[in-house]
Amino acid sequence: MNSRQSALSLVLSLLSCIAGPARAETPPVDLPAVIDAGAWPAGHVQGIAVDRRNGHIYLSFTRLLVKIDFKGNVIGTIGGFTGHLGDLDIDETNGRIYGSLEYKAENAFYIAIIDGGRIDRTDMKAQDSDIFQTVHLAEVVKDYSADMNADGRFDGDKADTPDHRHGCSGIDGVSFGPRFGRTGGKQYLTVAYGIYSNTARADNDDQILLQYDASDWLARHARPLDEAAPHRSGPEAADGKYFIHTGNTTYGVQNLEYDHTGQRWLMGVYAGKKTSFPNYTLFSVEAVALPSPVGTTDAGTFSLPLSPIGKQDAATGVRGWYQKADVGIAALGDGLFYLATDGKRDGKQTATLTLQRWTGAADKPFEDK
């Protein structure tokens, strides 16, 4: 090998280290243009996770997890819990489904870790099962239950109050992706705060994302769900806390998704109510966007800029889109996504998944495949 080849080999080796391990190739599967996920006597669809390798789709109906194939056939369900199950994602290293799970009355916020491969029939029960385990997030409890006006009383699940640091209403969006500022390397579980839409305060105009190294959670923190005795086993703090100025939203990031193809984070929200903001319903952050330290008492706290794409509001500089992405968004690779819409049929909640291609255009960021 000559000196030029040696130098090239070294450069390629270093680039490989920066980018992290190559992602496993997903085998080609038929992606239907539309998938009907059925009708369910539960809450509205809140999140989806797509397992292309095994041909399965998981849907959260807030009190019920539904597993279907790509034809919409039901494989199994797991329920029997009263907490609010939100957005979902799959950890590709272990195949488990991770989802946000709230118990506001107990001041308990969890990541549910679900062994989807073992869901093989309907009416399975989550409690006291090693199929459905949970990890507690103390950082969320600290902000949610903060007595901000120091009156000696926490006002609970109520938006019209000065309590709740940063307007935190709990958690919703979850997704695996790289550390902010990078496009590869270790994948971090990223968890989005819910944010109360209280128009009388100004400290709830940012989205807040926590990043965790969850690689040892199953062995170290995970416990079966027991609603009679909520556990507090979990990390004491996040590995990073990130603020993104979007303007006010209603309950924060409902769906969070990292797109490995486009190398950006997508955040689907319910529109905010403050007329001083454009109140977009989809925002994005580029993976390479460098975090800036924030001068707060929270260690490891940073701000992130929005992507320089989409519509831009002249008054605030906020960028985003008017695009429904609040009840389910899943990146499939090659610029393809499934977007979920909710509905009702015979008094039950439905979910319809539509195959879309990302365009990023200001007026229409997705188009039918």
N, C-alpha and C positions, 0 to 999 in steps of 0.2 A: 504494500500500500504506500503510495507516494505522499508527500507532505500535504498536498492540496486535498487528497482524499481523506487523510487523517483529520485535517481541520474540519472538513465537511461533516465527517462522522461525529466529531466532538460537538459541533453545533446542533446536529440533529438529536444527539443524546440529551443535550441540555434543554432543548425545546420540548422533548418528550417528558422530562422531569417537571417542567413548568406546567405543561398541559395536563399532566396526570395520566392515569391509565386509560387506554382506549376503551370506549364504551362498546359493549357486546353488540354485534349486529342483530337486529330484530328480523326474524324470518318474514318473508312477505306473506301477508294474510289478506283475505278479501275484506275490504272496509265498506260496508253498506253505506249508501248515501243517507239513509234515515233508519234509526233504530227506535222502536217503540218498547220502552222498558216496563210497560204494564201499568196497572192502577192499584194503589195500595192504601189501606186504611191507616195512614200515618201522617206525619207532617210533610210539607213540600220538599221536593228534592233540594239538597243543599250542597252536594258535591259529587264528583265522579272520579274514578280511577280506572285506567284502561291497561289491561295486561295483554298486550298483543302476542307475546310469546306463547301463552297458554290459551288464548282466545276467550278471555273473560273480561267482563266489565262489572265494576262495583259501584253502587249508588247509595248515597246516604239520603234517607228520607227522615232525618232528624231523630226519630225514635226507632228506626229500622234500617238495617244494612241489607241490601238486595244484591245478589250475584246472578248475572245473566250471561248468556253467550252472545255472539255477534248477530244472531238471528232474533234476539229478544227472548229466547227460551229461558225460563227460570231454573237455575241450578240449586239455589238455596237462599235462605234468609236467616238473619240472626237479630233478635230483639230482646225484649224482657228488661229493658233499662228505661229510666225516666229522664236521663240527662239529654242535652241537645248535642247530637252528633252532627258535625259540620263538614267542612271540606275534607277531601281524601287525597292521598298520594301513595305510591308504592316505592318501597326501598328496594332497589334492584339488587342489592347485595344479599338480602335474605328473603325477598319475595313477600314480605309482610305489608299489610295495608296500615297506614298511619292516618289518624283523623283527629280533629279537635273535638273535645267532649267537655261540655260545661255543666256544672252544678252550682249555679249562682247562689241559691239559698244556703249552700254549705260553704260558700267562698272556696270552692274547689274547682280547679281547672286542670284537665288532663289531656295528654295525648293517648288515644286508644291505639294499641298495637294488635292487629287482628291477623290471625293465621288463615288467610283466605282460602288456601288450598284445602283446608279441612271443612270448609262450608260446603256440604254436599246434600243438604235437605232443607226443607222449609221449617220455620218455627223453632230454630235452635235458640238457646238462651245464652245471653252474654255473661250474666253474673256467676261468680264462682267457677269460671271456666278458664283453662289455660289457653283456649282459642282466642279469648278477648281479654287482653291485659291492659293496664293503664300505668302511665307515668305522670306524676304530679309536677306542675310548673309553679314554683314558689314566686318567681319573678312576676308572673301575671297577678297572683293574689296580692302581692305588695302594692301594685298600682291600682288594681280594681278596688281594694278595700281601704284605700287611703282616705283619711279624714282631713280633707284639704282645708276646711275652714276652722279646724281645731276646736270644734264645739263639743268634743268628747263623744260624738255619736256618728256612726257610719250609717248613711241613709239607705244602703242596700241597692237593689236593682231598680234604680230610678235615674232617669236622664236629667230631670229638672232639679239639679243639685250641684253645688260646687265641689262635692266629693268626687272620687275617682281621679287619680292622677292621670293627666293627659286625656281625660275623658274616657279612660279604659272601661269597656263594657264586657271584657272577657277575651275570647279568642275565636277565630273563624278559619281564615285561609291557612292551608299548609302545603308545602312543596319541598322536595329535595332539589338541591342545586349547589353550585360552588360557592365558596366564600365570596362575599361581595367584593368587586374589584378584580375578579378572576373569571376565567372561562373554563377552567378544568381543575383537576386535583380532587381532594377529599370532598365528598358531598355532605352538605349540612342540612339538617332538618330546619326549615324556615317556617316560622309561625307568625301569623298576622294578628294583631289586636283587633277586637271589635272596638268601635269608637262611638260613643253616644252623640247623636245629633242635637246638641244643646246649643241653640243659636245665641244664647246669652253669654257664652264664654268664647275665648279666642285660643285657648290651649288645646283645642281638639281639631285643629285644621291640618294635622299631619297624619299620615299613615305610619304605623310603628310595626317593624318586623324584628323578631328575635331569631338569631341563628344558634343552633345547638349541634355539637358533635354527638350524635345519638348512636354511635357505633357500638357502645357498650351498654345501652339502656336495657336490653332484654336480660342480660345477666346481672346487671347491677341494680336497676331501679324498678323494673316492671313487676306489678302485682296484679292478681285477679281483681276484677271489679266487685266491690261489695258496697252497695248503696247504704246499708244499715250502719256501716262503720267506714266512712271514706278515709283512705290512707293518704299519707303525705310523703310517699317515697318518690324522690326525683331530684334533679339538679337544683342547687340553691340559686344559681344565677345562670343567665344565658352567656354564650361565648361572644356575643356581640348584639348590640341594640341599635337599630337604625331608624331614623326619622326621614320621611319623604313628604315634602310639602305639596299637597294636592288640593288644598281647600277642604272644606267640611264635607263629610259623607254621612250616610245613615248606617250606623253599625259597622263602619270600617270595611276592610278587605274581606269580602265574602268568599271569593275564590282567588287563590294564588297559584300560579303555574310557572315553572321555569321551562323555557323552550330551548332545548339544546341546539336545534338547528339555527334559530335566529340569534341565539346567545343573549336572551333578554328575559326579564321577569315580567309577567303580566298580572295585573291586579283588577279583578272585577268587583264592582261595588254597587250598592244602592245609592241613587243620587242624593246629594246633600240638599239642605234647605236654606242655606245662606245665599241671599240674592247677590252678594258681592263676588261670588265665585261662579264659574261656568257650570259647575256641577256635572262634570263628565262622569261616565259610568265605567270607563276602562282607562287604566293608566299603565305605563310601562317604565322599567328601569333597565338600562343596558348593563350586561354582566361586567363589562370593563369599566363602568363608571367608578371612579375612586371615591371611597368614603372620606368625609371630612370630619375631624373630631368636633364634638359638640361640648361646649363648656357648661356641663351640668354636674350635679353630684353623683350621677350614675356613671360608674366606671364602664369603659368600653362602649361609650355611646357616640354615634356618628350620624351625619346626615348624608343623604344620597340625592342626586339630581334626577329629575324625570328625563326620559328619553327625548332627544331632540327631533321627535317625529309626532305626527298627529296634529290635531287642531291646536292652535295657541291662542289663549285668551289675552287680548291686548292689555287689559287693565292689571291682571295679576301675573302674567307670564306663565301660568299653569298650562300644561299641555296634556292632551288626552283625546278620547273619542266618546261619542254617544253610541255605545255598542253594548247590547245585553250580554253579560258574561258573569252574572251574579249567582247562578245556581249550578254551574258546572262547566269547566273548561279543561280539556286534556290535550296536551301536545302529543302528537303521534309520530313525529319525525318528518323530514322532507317538507316542512312548511304546512303540514296537515294537522287539523284539530277536530275534535268533537266538541261542539257547543251544546249545552243542554237548555231546554226550555221547560218550564213547569206548566201544569194545567190541572183540570179536574175532569173526571169521568165517573158518572154514577155515584157522586159524592165522595170519590176517592181521589188521591193525588197521583198525577201521572208525570212522566218524564219522557221527553222526546230528544234524541241525540241526532244532530245534523252534521254531516261531514263538511268541513269548511277548509279553505286555503287562505293562509295569511297573505295580505297585500300590504298592510301598513298604511294604506291611503287614508288621508285625513277624513274623508267623508264615509269611507267604507273599508275598515281594516280587514274584514273577512269577506270572502265570496264563496258561493257554492262550488264544490269540487266538480 
